Structure formats: C-alpha cells, structure tokens
C-alpha cells in the first residue's frame, strides 16, 4: 500500500478475525490471530512507512505489546 497507493493511505489493522463456517477446511485459517501476530502486523505497517494507522487502537496496541512479551508460543 505504501509504495503502490500512498504512505498517507488510511489503514485500520484489526485483530478481530475469528474462524467460522468452513475455516476448518483450511488449517492456516482455522485459528484466531495471536497477539504477537497482530503486533507484528502493526510493526510491519509502520516499517513500510504507513503513517495513518488507526489511532483509536493505540490503547489496544499497548495492551497487545505487553501481552506479546508474555506469550511463549506462536
């Protein structure tokens, strides 16, 4: 997005994915996102130069970063 559209493109990264319906047919989709994966996605977006991340999630991001340090798997 940063290189093909604009670094000023608004981006709302959500951690709400929950598998349902036939997700069990696709093992890589048959699980919820981990806190570590969500924090990694936010970090990658920032490293790519995306500047307009949804700031309403900042309090949640801080919680996720703290929780990611405590995870021992995934």
N, C-alpha and C positions, 0 to 999 in steps of 0.2 A: 504494500500500500504506500509506504513512504516514498519509494522510487517511481512507482507507476502512476500514482494519483497525486499525492502531496503529503508532506510531513505534517501539514495542518489539517489533515482529514480527521474528523472526529471519530474516536474509537471507544467503544464500550465493550471491554472484555468481561464476559460473565462467567461465573463459576457454577452455574445452575444446572448443568447437564445431568440428567438422570435417565438411565436406560429404561426403555419401556417397549411395549409391543413385541417386535421380533428382534430386539437387540441381541438376544441370546444366540441368534444365528451368526453373529459377528463378534467373536471373542474380544477384539480390540475395542468394541463399542459397548460391551456388556458390563460396564462398571462406571461409577461416578468419577469425576475428576478429583484428584488428590489436591490438598493444599499446596504441596510442593509444585505440582504441575501448573497450578494457577499462578503462583508467584513467578515461576519460570516464564510463563507467557507474558506477564506484565513486564518483567525484566527485558525480555527479548524485544517487546514493542518499544520500550524506551531506548534500548541499544540501537534499534533500527532508525531512531530519530523521530518517532511519532511523538508529537508534543501535546496533542489534545486528547489525552486519556480522560475518561470519565472520573472527575474528582469526587463525585458522590460516593465512590467506592474506597476512598482513601482510608477511612476508619477500618473498613473490612480488610484492606490490603495490609495494614499494620497488624491486625489480628492474624491474618494468614501468614505473614512473615514470621511472627512469633511462633505460630504453630508449626511451621515448616521446619524450624530448628529442632523441634521435639520429635519429628517423625523418624522412625527407624526403617521404614520400608517405602517403596515406590518413590 
